[in-house]
Amino acid sequence: MKRKNYIKIWLLSAVIAGLGAFTSCDNAEYDVLDTHAFIKEALSGTSSKVNVSVDGESKTTLNIHLSDLSTTDNHYKLVVDPSVLDEFNRQNGTSYITLPKGQYILPEDILIKAGEYNAEETEITLEAFSDEMMKSGESYALPLRLVAKDGALPAMDNTGSFVILAESTIRFSAPMFVGGAKLFSQSYIDNPETYAQYTIEVRFQVSDTDNRNRAVFSTDDGGSDKKRYILLRFEDPNAENPDHPLHSLVQIQLHDGMYVNPSHHFEVNKWQHLAVTFDGMNYKIYVNGVDSGTLACSDPCRTFTSINWFTDGDGNQSGWWGSCKILVSEARIWSVARSAVQIQNSMVQVSPSSEGLEAYWRLNEGEGKNFVDATGHNHSLTTSKDVVWVHDILSTDESTAWPE
């Protein structure tokens, strides 16, 4: 199967409203403010995706324009500027690192001919990720700045900077469980951790939603009465309806009967992503990156202990999962409330060194019943359930066939 790679292009900084608003000023550096070069894609801030070959080269394009006609030829180049990425990371709370040299090819000259508004499409080549890059788990980007050559008309600061986010397709193995996964972390039991804010997320595939009270995640405050807890479970609706299949809603349930059902449901036999954030006042639930509901809470669970993934909602393994099959990947706990954009951009992979990432289980060991915490914080997971390992899954696959 062909491996895919998605390249997401994002605008680094605010777009100057209306090129027609340019005016001249006394500063000699900006004597010709009505004619500047810019990257067309930066005007709208849109993103684009390309498929990258697993072995060869992948190509994407940018369009370099002038704000007005020029009577002379103008030459430009794109250069890699790590400071652009530093600012991008600062503004977005991300941890991208610059693509290593040798992983990209930039054009040596971009020509906008006299009497024309734009150059031919500017081609950028990205090489397939090395094995070392794939294993690192880091998130890579190519920060670019448009630079004038040989006295050409200058490039705009804002719309002359661009970041190409290179999200590599991952070929991975995932554990399959039947009748619940019973994954737990002993380290959180031994040393509970308290977070003022947090995010919980996981990517998974289930074969059915026949029963209720199937916990995707649960924890409590560790007290003897366990007054505060958070439970994410398949629950409503209790009957098929035109909007949602039976028990297809993963509900946030808290103490004192507080709960919220999401506005979007999960589909069976497809890879899905669940994220829940708490910002100190409100819980938010995201289904496949889509904001799907909010729950205000003045007395939340802040201390995490007895971490459990894919157990039964009542905590005693009474069999709510039945014979349901589960594939699990990319489980994470953060000590920050992640934004919708951050969640959407990192469903299939995130840098283990990301700020606020407290526990990260990629669950891609390929064998065994123990799962390493990629952050190095030693929050390993284990299970007493039988594990069937499924191999050669692509992160771009919408679904994975269940083993016979």
C-alpha positions as CSV (number, residue, x, y, z in Angstrom):
1,M,0.0,0.0,0.0
2,K,1.3,3.4,-0.9
3,R,2.3,5.5,2.1
4,K,1.1,9.1,2.2
5,N,2.5,12.2,3.7
6,Y,0.5,15.3,4.4
7,I,2.1,18.7,4.2
8,K,0.1,21.4,5.8
9,I,0.9,24.9,4.9
10,W,0.0,27.6,7.5
11,L,0.3,31.4,7.6
12,L,2.8,32.4,10.2
13,S,1.5,35.9,11.0
14,A,-1.4,38.2,10.4
15,V,-2.1,39.2,6.8
16,I,-2.0,42.9,6.0
17,A,-5.6,43.8,5.1
18,G,-5.8,45.0,1.5
19,L,-2.8,45.4,-0.7
20,G,-4.5,48.6,-2.1
21,A,-4.0,50.2,1.3
22,F,-0.3,50.6,0.9
23,T,0.9,54.2,1.0
24,S,4.3,55.8,0.7
25,C,6.3,57.1,3.7
26,D,9.4,59.1,4.3
27,N,11.6,56.1,5.1
28,A,13.8,55.5,2.1
29,E,13.6,51.7,2.7
30,Y,9.9,51.9,1.9
31,D,9.8,54.5,-0.9
32,V,7.8,52.1,-3.1
33,L,5.3,50.6,-0.7
34,D,2.7,50.1,-3.5
35,T,4.9,47.4,-5.1
36,H,6.1,44.5,-3.0
37,A,6.4,40.8,-3.4
38,F,4.4,38.4,-1.4
39,I,3.4,34.7,-1.2
40,K,-0.2,34.5,-2.6
41,E,-1.2,31.6,-0.3
42,A,-0.4,33.8,2.7
43,L,-3.2,36.2,1.8
44,S,-5.9,33.7,2.8
45,G,-4.0,31.6,5.3
46,T,-5.3,28.4,3.7
47,S,-3.5,25.1,3.9
48,S,-2.7,22.5,1.3
49,K,-1.9,18.8,1.4
50,V,0.3,16.7,-0.8
51,N,1.0,13.0,-0.9
52,V,4.6,12.1,-0.3
53,S,6.1,9.0,-1.8
54,V,7.6,6.6,0.8
55,D,10.8,6.3,-1.2
56,G,11.1,9.2,-3.5
57,E,10.3,12.9,-3.6
58,S,7.2,14.9,-2.9
59,K,6.4,18.2,-4.3
60,T,4.3,21.2,-3.3
61,T,4.0,24.7,-4.8
62,L,3.8,28.3,-3.7
63,N,2.9,31.3,-5.8
64,I,5.0,34.4,-5.6
65,H,3.3,37.7,-6.7
66,L,3.9,41.4,-6.9
67,S,1.3,43.9,-5.6
68,D,1.7,45.9,-8.8
69,L,3.4,45.7,-12.2
70,S,7.1,46.4,-12.5
71,T,9.0,47.7,-15.5
72,T,12.0,45.5,-14.7
73,D,12.6,41.8,-14.0
74,N,12.6,40.9,-10.3
75,H,14.5,37.9,-8.8
76,Y,13.7,36.2,-5.5
77,K,14.6,33.2,-3.5
78,L,13.2,31.2,-0.6
79,V,15.4,30.7,2.4
80,V,15.0,28.5,5.5
81,D,14.7,30.8,8.5
82,P,14.5,29.0,11.9
83,S,13.4,32.3,13.6
84,V,10.2,32.1,11.6
85,L,9.5,28.7,13.1
86,D,10.5,29.9,16.6
87,E,7.8,32.6,16.4
88,F,5.3,30.1,14.9
89,N,5.9,27.7,17.8
90,R,5.6,30.5,20.3
91,Q,2.3,31.8,18.9
92,N,0.8,28.3,18.5
93,G,2.2,26.4,21.5
94,T,3.8,23.9,19.3
95,S,7.2,22.2,19.2
96,Y,8.0,21.8,15.6
97,I,11.7,21.5,14.6
98,T,13.2,22.5,11.3
99,L,13.6,19.9,8.6
100,P,17.2,18.8,8.4
101,K,19.3,19.8,5.5
102,G,19.0,17.3,2.7
103,Q,15.3,16.8,3.3
104,Y,14.2,19.6,1.0
105,I,15.1,21.3,-2.3
106,L,14.3,25.0,-2.8
107,P,14.5,26.8,-6.2
108,E,17.7,28.8,-6.7
109,D,15.9,31.6,-8.5
110,I,12.3,32.8,-8.7
111,L,11.7,35.3,-11.5
112,I,8.8,37.7,-12.0
113,K,9.3,39.2,-15.4
114,A,8.8,42.8,-16.3
115,G,5.2,43.6,-16.9
116,E,3.9,40.5,-15.1
117,Y,2.3,40.1,-11.7
118,N,3.7,36.7,-10.8
119,A,6.3,34.1,-11.3
120,E,5.7,30.6,-12.5
121,E,4.6,28.3,-9.8
122,T,7.4,27.8,-7.3
123,E,8.1,24.2,-6.7
124,I,9.4,22.9,-3.4
125,T,10.6,19.3,-3.0
126,L,10.5,17.3,0.2
127,E,12.4,14.0,0.5
128,A,10.9,11.0,2.2
129,F,11.6,11.0,5.9
130,S,14.6,9.0,7.0
131,D,14.3,6.0,9.4
132,E,15.9,8.1,12.1
133,M,13.3,10.9,11.7
134,M,10.5,8.4,11.7
135,K,11.6,6.8,14.9
136,S,12.2,10.1,16.7
137,G,8.5,10.9,16.8
138,E,9.4,14.6,16.4
139,S,7.2,17.0,14.4
140,Y,9.0,18.7,11.5
141,A,8.4,21.9,9.6
142,L,10.1,24.0,6.9
143,P,10.0,27.7,7.8
144,L,10.5,29.8,4.7
145,R,11.2,33.5,4.1
146,L,10.9,35.2,0.7
147,V,14.0,37.3,0.0
148,A,14.7,39.8,-2.8
149,K,17.8,39.3,-5.0
150,D,19.9,41.8,-7.0
151,G,17.9,45.0,-6.1
152,A,14.5,43.5,-6.7
153,L,11.4,45.0,-5.2
154,P,11.3,44.0,-1.5
155,A,9.1,41.2,0.0
156,M,6.5,42.0,2.6
157,D,7.4,40.9,6.1
158,N,4.1,39.3,7.0
159,T,3.0,37.7,3.8
160,G,6.6,36.9,2.9
161,S,7.0,34.3,5.7
162,F,5.5,30.9,5.6
163,V,5.7,27.6,7.4
164,I,5.3,24.2,5.8
165,L,4.3,21.6,8.4
166,A,5.5,18.2,7.3
167,E,3.4,15.5,8.8
168,S,4.9,12.2,7.9
169,T,2.7,9.2,7.3
170,I,3.5,6.6,9.9
171,R,3.5,2.8,9.4
172,F,2.8,1.3,12.8
173,S,1.6,-1.7,14.8
174,A,-1.3,-1.4,17.2
175,P,-2.6,-3.7,19.9
176,M,-6.1,-5.2,19.5
177,F,-8.1,-6.3,22.5
178,V,-11.4,-8.2,22.7
179,G,-13.8,-7.3,25.6
180,G,-12.0,-4.3,26.9
181,A,-8.3,-3.4,27.1
182,K,-7.8,-3.0,30.9
183,L,-4.8,-0.7,30.3
184,F,-3.6,0.9,33.5
185,S,-0.6,2.9,34.8
186,Q,1.0,1.8,38.1
187,S,3.1,5.0,38.2
188,Y,0.0,7.2,38.6
189,I,-1.2,4.9,41.4
190,D,2.2,5.2,43.2
191,N,2.6,8.9,42.5
192,P,-0.6,10.8,41.6
193,E,-0.2,14.0,39.7
194,T,-2.2,17.2,39.9
195,Y,-2.9,19.4,36.9
196,A,-4.6,22.8,37.0
197,Q,-5.5,22.3,33.4
198,Y,-5.4,19.1,31.2
199,T,-6.1,17.4,28.0
200,I,-6.9,13.7,27.5
201,E,-6.8,12.3,24.0
202,V,-6.7,8.9,22.2
203,R,-7.1,7.4,18.7
204,F,-8.9,4.1,18.4
205,Q,-11.2,1.9,16.4
206,V,-14.0,-0.3,17.8
207,S,-16.1,-3.0,16.1
208,D,-19.4,-2.2,17.7
209,T,-21.3,0.1,20.2
210,D,-23.8,-2.5,21.3
211,N,-23.5,-1.9,25.0
212,R,-23.4,1.2,27.3
213,N,-21.0,2.1,30.1
214,R,-17.9,1.2,28.1
215,A,-15.1,3.5,29.5
216,V,-12.6,4.9,27.1
217,F,-10.7,6.6,30.0
218,S,-11.2,7.0,33.7
219,T,-9.4,8.4,36.7
220,D,-10.2,9.8,40.2
221,D,-8.6,12.0,42.8
222,G,-7.2,9.1,44.7
223,G,-9.1,9.9,47.9
224,S,-10.8,7.2,50.0
225,D,-14.3,8.4,48.9
226,K,-13.2,9.3,45.4
227,K,-15.5,12.3,45.3
228,R,-13.9,13.7,42.2
229,Y,-13.5,11.7,39.0
230,I,-13.7,11.9,35.3
231,L,-15.1,9.2,33.2
232,L,-15.3,9.2,29.4
233,R,-17.6,6.4,28.3
234,F,-19.8,5.2,25.5
235,E,-23.3,5.8,26.9
236,D,-26.2,7.4,25.0
237,P,-28.5,7.1,23.2
238,N,-30.2,4.1,24.7
239,A,-32.1,3.5,21.4
240,E,-31.3,4.1,17.8
241,N,-32.5,7.6,16.6
242,P,-32.1,9.6,13.4
243,D,-29.2,11.5,14.8
244,H,-27.0,8.9,16.5
245,P,-26.7,5.1,16.5
246,L,-27.1,3.1,19.7
247,H,-24.6,4.0,22.4
248,S,-22.4,5.8,20.0
249,L,-21.8,9.0,22.1
250,V,-18.7,9.1,24.3
251,Q,-20.0,11.1,27.3
252,I,-18.1,13.1,29.8
253,Q,-19.3,12.1,33.2
254,L,-18.2,13.7,36.5
255,H,-19.2,13.4,40.1
256,D,-22.6,14.5,41.4
257,G,-24.3,13.3,38.3
258,M,-22.7,15.9,36.0
259,Y,-22.4,14.9,32.4
260,V,-22.4,16.1,28.8
261,N,-23.1,14.1,25.7
262,P,-21.2,15.2,22.6
263,S,-23.0,16.5,19.5
264,H,-21.1,14.1,17.3
265,H,-21.0,10.4,17.5
266,F,-18.4,7.7,16.8
267,E,-18.5,5.3,13.9
268,V,-17.7,1.6,14.1
269,N,-14.8,0.0,12.2
270,K,-13.1,3.3,11.6
271,W,-10.2,5.1,13.2
272,Q,-11.6,7.8,15.4
273,H,-10.1,10.5,17.7
274,L,-11.4,11.6,21.1
275,A,-10.1,14.6,23.0
276,V,-11.3,16.2,26.2
277,T,-9.9,19.4,27.6
278,F,-10.3,21.2,30.9
279,D,-9.2,24.9,31.2
280,G,-9.9,25.4,34.9
281,M,-13.5,26.2,34.4
282,N,-15.0,24.2,31.5
283,Y,-14.6,20.8,30.0
284,K,-14.7,20.6,26.2
285,I,-15.1,17.4,24.1
286,Y,-13.8,17.0,20.6
287,V,-14.8,14.2,18.3
288,N,-12.4,13.8,15.4
289,G,-11.1,17.3,16.0
290,V,-14.6,18.9,16.0
291,D,-15.8,20.8,19.0
292,S,-18.7,18.7,20.2
293,G,-19.8,20.1,23.6
294,T,-18.9,22.1,26.7
295,L,-19.5,21.3,30.4
296,A,-18.9,24.0,33.1
297,C,-17.5,22.6,36.4
298,S,-16.5,24.5,39.5
299,D,-15.2,21.4,41.4
300,P,-13.3,19.3,38.8
301,C,-11.0,16.3,39.2
302,R,-7.5,17.7,39.2
303,T,-5.5,14.9,40.7
304,F,-4.9,11.9,38.4
305,T,-4.5,8.4,39.8
306,S,-5.6,4.9,38.8
307,I,-5.3,5.8,35.1
308,N,-7.4,3.4,33.1
309,W,-8.0,3.1,29.3
310,F,-10.8,1.0,27.8
311,T,-12.1,-0.6,30.9
312,D,-15.8,-0.9,32.0
313,G,-17.5,2.2,33.4
314,D,-18.2,0.7,36.8
315,G,-14.5,-0.1,37.3
316,N,-14.9,-3.8,38.0
317,Q,-14.8,-5.4,34.6
318,S,-18.4,-6.6,34.6
319,G,-18.3,-7.2,30.9
320,W,-19.8,-4.1,29.3
321,W,-17.4,-4.4,26.4
322,G,-18.7,-7.9,25.6
323,S,-17.0,-9.3,22.5
324,C,-16.2,-5.8,21.1
325,K,-12.8,-5.5,19.4
326,I,-10.7,-2.5,20.0
327,L,-7.6,-1.1,18.3
328,V,-5.7,1.6,20.3
329,S,-3.1,4.2,19.3
330,E,-1.8,7.6,20.4
331,A,-3.1,7.9,24.0
332,R,-1.9,11.1,25.7
333,I,-2.3,13.1,28.9
334,W,-1.3,16.8,28.9
335,S,-1.1,19.4,31.8
336,V,-2.4,22.1,29.4
337,A,-5.8,22.7,27.8
338,R,-5.0,22.2,24.1
339,S,-6.7,24.3,21.5
340,A,-8.9,23.0,18.7
341,V,-6.2,23.7,16.1
342,Q,-3.6,21.9,18.2
343,I,-5.8,18.9,18.5
344,Q,-6.7,18.8,14.8
345,N,-3.0,19.1,13.7
346,S,-1.7,16.2,15.8
347,M,-4.2,13.4,15.9
348,V,-1.8,10.8,14.5
349,Q,1.5,12.0,15.9
350,V,3.0,14.6,18.2
351,S,6.5,15.4,19.4
352,P,7.3,13.6,22.7
353,S,9.0,16.9,23.8
354,S,5.9,19.0,23.4
355,E,5.3,21.5,26.2
356,G,2.8,20.2,28.7
357,L,2.9,16.6,27.5
358,E,2.9,14.5,30.6
359,A,2.3,11.0,29.3
360,Y,2.4,9.7,25.7
361,W,1.7,6.1,24.8
362,R,2.2,5.5,21.1
363,L,1.3,1.8,21.7
364,N,3.3,0.7,18.7
365,E,5.7,-1.7,20.4
366,G,4.6,-4.6,18.1
367,E,4.7,-7.2,20.8
368,G,4.1,-7.8,24.5
369,K,1.7,-6.3,27.1
370,N,3.7,-3.3,28.3
371,F,3.6,0.1,26.7
372,V,6.3,2.8,27.0
373,D,5.7,6.4,27.9
374,A,7.4,8.2,25.0
375,T,7.9,11.4,27.1
376,G,10.5,9.7,29.4
377,H,8.3,10.4,32.4
378,N,8.0,6.7,33.1
379,H,4.2,6.5,33.1
380,S,4.2,3.1,31.4
381,L,1.0,1.2,30.7
382,T,0.4,-2.5,31.1
383,T,-2.5,-4.9,30.7
384,S,-3.5,-8.4,31.9
385,K,-5.7,-8.9,28.8
386,D,-4.7,-10.9,25.8
387,V,-3.2,-8.8,23.0
388,V,-3.3,-9.4,19.3
389,W,-0.9,-7.2,17.4
390,V,-1.9,-5.8,14.1
391,H,0.9,-4.7,11.9
392,D,1.5,-2.5,8.8
393,I,-1.2,0.1,9.6
394,L,-0.8,3.5,8.0
395,S,-1.7,6.6,9.9
396,T,-3.7,7.8,6.8
397,D,-5.8,4.6,6.8
398,E,-9.5,5.4,7.5
399,S,-10.0,1.9,8.8
400,T,-8.1,-1.3,9.6
401,A,-9.4,-4.8,8.8
402,W,-9.9,-6.9,11.9
403,P,-7.7,-10.0,12.0
404,E,-9.4,-13.3,11.3
